[in-house]
Amino acid sequence: MRFLHWLVVPTVAVACGGAASTGLDDGGGNTDGGDGSTTQNDGSTSPDVGTTPDTGPAACPVESGQYSLVLSGAGCGDTSATVTECIKQQQCSIDIDFGGGSGKGLKSSNPIPIQSDGSFTGAAIEEGSSNRTGCVGKWDQQTHTLVVDCGGTSTSQSCRATLVRTSETCN
């Protein structure tokens, strides 16, 4: 008896569920959590067209500029509301300083890191002649207003400073 040897060529068959289709349709099988719509991929490791790549954390709002100052609370001491405040920003950190007018306003001791919504916590800020720590800030994007609150143990120690942007640049 004679045996014939066959040459076997390996092949790969790929099948997707659903009916046959044209183009790059994945057959409509919704087993991957998608909507079963057409999938486009260039065959590389890049994501499918239409997906949003992860670009990391959201950027910080721009808070730099010149501000007027409104004070409330009995703990503001010799802080003057007649000064012009200036906020300078580098990436997601701000520096607060008083620029013009008479008296002393707010001044940050170090650059203050801000969050993606413009807020901050734990800042060291000079209010007039007083050094305050643990200050928090809340940024309002709609009104371009920064409210700085350094707390206090009673209403006699509390000081809330509201900075309202009057210009996008400092003089």
Backbone torsions as a table, in degrees:
resi	resn	phi	psi	omega
1	MET	NA	142.1	-175.7
2	ARG	-108.7	132.7	178.4
3	PHE	-104.7	136.5	176.6
4	LEU	-102.0	135.8	176.7
5	HIS	-98.2	130.3	-179.9
6	TRP	-103.0	141.7	173.9
7	LEU	-86.2	119.3	-177.8
8	VAL	-103.7	126.3	179.3
9	VAL	-108.1	120.3	179.7
10	PRO	-67.6	139.3	177.2
11	THR	-132.9	159.2	178.7
12	VAL	-123.0	131.2	177.3
13	ALA	-116.5	130.7	178.6
14	VAL	-117.0	130.1	-178.9
15	ALA	-129.2	140.7	175.3
16	CYS	-116.3	150.1	179.2
17	GLY	-69.6	164.0	177.3
18	GLY	96.7	-179.3	-177.9
19	ALA	-78.5	160.1	177.7
20	ALA	-64.1	150.6	-177.2
21	SER	-149.7	-179.0	178.5
22	THR	-117.0	168.3	176.5
23	GLY	72.1	-146.4	-176.7
24	LEU	-103.3	25.4	179.9
25	ASP	-65.6	136.4	179.8
26	ASP	-88.4	11.1	175.6
27	GLY	90.6	-3.9	176.0
28	GLY	81.5	-1.6	178.2
29	GLY	-66.9	121.6	-174.7
30	ASN	-102.3	57.6	-179.3
31	THR	-95.2	-7.7	-177.4
32	ASP	-103.1	9.8	179.2
33	GLY	88.3	-5.5	179.3
34	GLY	-82.0	-172.7	-177.7
35	ASP	-95.3	4.5	178.2
36	GLY	79.3	9.2	-178.7
37	SER	-81.7	178.6	-177.7
38	THR	-60.3	134.0	178.6
39	THR	-105.4	134.1	177.7
40	GLN	-121.5	125.9	178.4
41	ASN	-146.1	136.1	-178.2
42	ASP	-84.0	7.3	177.1
43	GLY	83.5	-3.9	179.4
44	SER	-95.8	-167.4	178.9
45	THR	-87.5	2.8	178.4
46	SER	-73.4	153.3	-177.0
47	PRO	-69.4	161.9	177.1
48	ASP	-58.6	149.8	175.6
49	VAL	-63.0	138.5	178.8
50	GLY	97.5	-9.9	176.3
51	THR	-89.7	154.2	179.6
52	THR	-100.5	117.6	179.8
53	PRO	-70.2	150.1	177.2
54	ASP	-74.6	116.9	-178.3
55	THR	-104.0	11.8	178.6
56	GLY	91.1	-166.1	-177.1
57	PRO	-66.8	155.5	179.3
58	ALA	-64.3	149.5	179.1
59	ALA	-71.9	161.3	179.7
60	CYS	-85.8	149.6	175.4
61	PRO	-71.0	155.3	179.1
62	VAL	-84.0	116.5	-179.5
63	GLU	-109.9	-4.7	-176.5
64	SER	-63.6	148.7	178.4
65	GLY	146.9	-174.8	179.3
66	GLN	-99.8	141.0	-173.8
67	TYR	-133.7	148.4	166.1
68	SER	-91.3	161.7	-173.4
69	LEU	-125.4	130.0	174.9
70	VAL	-122.2	128.1	-176.9
71	LEU	-111.0	145.8	172.9
72	SER	-144.4	142.5	-178.8
73	GLY	112.1	150.9	-177.2
74	ALA	-82.1	-8.6	-176.7
75	GLY	-94.4	15.3	-177.9
76	CYS	-79.6	-9.8	176.3
77	GLY	55.7	-130.3	-177.5
78	ASP	-92.6	17.4	176.3
79	THR	-64.8	131.3	-176.1
80	SER	-102.9	130.9	176.9
81	ALA	-82.6	-1.8	-178.7
82	THR	-92.2	-0.7	179.4
83	VAL	-83.0	158.6	172.1
84	THR	-99.0	126.9	179.9
85	GLU	-94.6	149.5	178.6
86	CYS	-130.2	129.0	174.6
87	ILE	-113.1	123.7	174.4
88	LYS	-109.9	138.0	-174.3
89	GLN	-125.6	136.7	170.3
90	GLN	-127.3	113.2	-176.3
91	GLN	51.3	-116.3	-177.0
92	CYS	-108.6	39.5	173.6
93	SER	-136.8	143.0	178.5
94	ILE	-123.5	152.9	171.0
95	ASP	-120.6	130.5	178.5
96	ILE	-108.5	134.1	178.4
97	ASP	-151.3	151.7	175.2
98	PHE	-92.1	137.0	-172.2
99	GLY	-110.0	-45.9	-175.1
100	GLY	-138.4	177.0	-178.4
101	GLY	92.2	-173.6	-178.4
102	SER	-107.5	142.8	178.5
103	GLY	93.7	-167.2	-179.2
104	LYS	-115.6	141.0	177.4
105	GLY	-112.4	-135.9	178.0
106	LEU	-97.6	144.5	177.4
107	LYS	-148.2	126.4	177.6
108	SER	-79.0	140.0	179.6
109	SER	-74.5	-32.1	-179.9
110	ASN	-142.3	165.3	173.0
111	PRO	-57.0	138.6	-177.6
112	ILE	-104.4	117.8	176.5
113	PRO	-70.4	133.5	178.3
114	ILE	-112.3	153.1	179.6
115	GLN	-84.2	176.5	-179.0
116	SER	-64.1	-20.2	176.6
117	ASP	-95.7	2.9	177.9
118	GLY	90.7	-3.7	-178.5
119	SER	-82.4	165.0	174.7
120	PHE	-147.9	162.2	176.6
121	THR	-139.8	157.0	172.9
122	GLY	68.6	25.3	-177.2
123	ALA	-83.7	149.4	173.5
124	ALA	-101.1	118.5	-174.9
125	ILE	-134.6	137.1	172.2
126	GLU	-85.7	125.8	173.4
127	GLU	-111.4	102.5	-173.7
128	GLY	64.1	-121.8	179.1
129	SER	-94.7	-1.5	-176.9
130	SER	-98.1	134.1	174.3
131	ASN	-91.8	122.8	-178.3
132	ARG	-118.3	145.7	177.1
133	THR	-126.5	165.4	-180.0
134	GLY	72.9	21.7	-178.0
135	CYS	-73.2	145.3	176.4
136	VAL	-119.5	152.0	178.7
137	GLY	-133.3	144.5	178.1
138	LYS	-128.6	121.9	-178.2
139	TRP	-96.2	134.8	174.4
140	ASP	-111.7	107.8	-176.4
141	GLN	-64.3	-34.2	-177.0
142	GLN	-68.6	-41.2	-176.2
143	THR	-102.7	-1.8	-177.7
144	HIS	53.4	50.5	-176.8
145	THR	-122.4	136.7	175.1
146	LEU	-117.7	121.2	177.3
147	VAL	-102.7	122.1	-179.6
148	VAL	-110.6	125.4	-179.7
149	ASP	-127.4	118.6	179.8
150	CYS	-101.4	12.1	173.2
151	GLY	65.7	-148.9	-174.9
152	GLY	139.7	159.1	-176.6
153	THR	-85.6	-11.8	177.2
154	SER	-152.6	173.9	179.9
155	THR	-64.1	-23.7	178.9
156	SER	-74.3	-18.0	179.3
157	GLN	-104.3	-11.2	-175.7
158	SER	-76.9	137.7	174.7
159	CYS	-141.3	123.5	176.5
160	ARG	-116.6	123.8	179.7
161	ALA	-110.3	127.0	177.4
162	THR	-109.4	117.9	179.2
163	LEU	-102.6	122.1	-179.0
164	VAL	-111.8	120.7	-176.7
165	ARG	-67.8	129.3	179.0
166	THR	-110.7	-16.5	179.9
167	SER	-157.8	150.2	178.7
168	GLU	-81.5	-5.7	177.0
169	THR	-128.2	151.2	177.8
170	CYS	-90.8	145.2	176.0
171	ASN	-86.7	NA	NA
